[in-house]
């Protein structure tokens, strides 16, 4: 296995582990867990992208985000993934 593919595999596994921790943490006292698990196929890639982007930020910026949102870095990534639903445009015919 090439070093790059090993690091990518390791990165994916760590992201999946962090995702699962956030799902458990978010689901305390509500039915959010079921909703997150049902939408996992579309949310997990977005969560992973946001999480990796946030981890790449300088430490000072990461800490500022965590203080501002009062969440862990993974919690912020989950909120970002949940908040970015694709926008659907509609055509409205006016008049005839």
Residue, then its C-alpha position, 0 to 999 in steps of 0.5 A: x500500500x502506498x503511503x498516500x493511500x494509507x494516510x487517506x484510509x487513516x484519514x477516512x477512518x478518523x473522520x468516520x469515528x469523529x462522525x459517529x461520536x458527533x451523532x451520539x453526542x447530538x442525539x442525547x435527549x432527542x430523535x436526532x440520531x435516527x435522522x442523522x443516520x438516515x441521511x448519513x450517505x449525503x451528510x457524511x461526505x459534507x461533514x468530512x469535507x468541512x472537518x478536514x477543512x477546519x483541521x487545516x486551519x491555523x490553530x488560532x483560528x480553530x480555537x476562535x471558532x470553537x470558542x465562538x460556537x461553543x462546540x468541538x471542531x467536529x461539532x462545528x463541522x456537523x453544524x456546517x454540514x447540516x446547514x448547507x442543504x442544496x438550494x432548489x430553484x423553481x420556475x414560476x409562470x406568471x400570467x399565462 
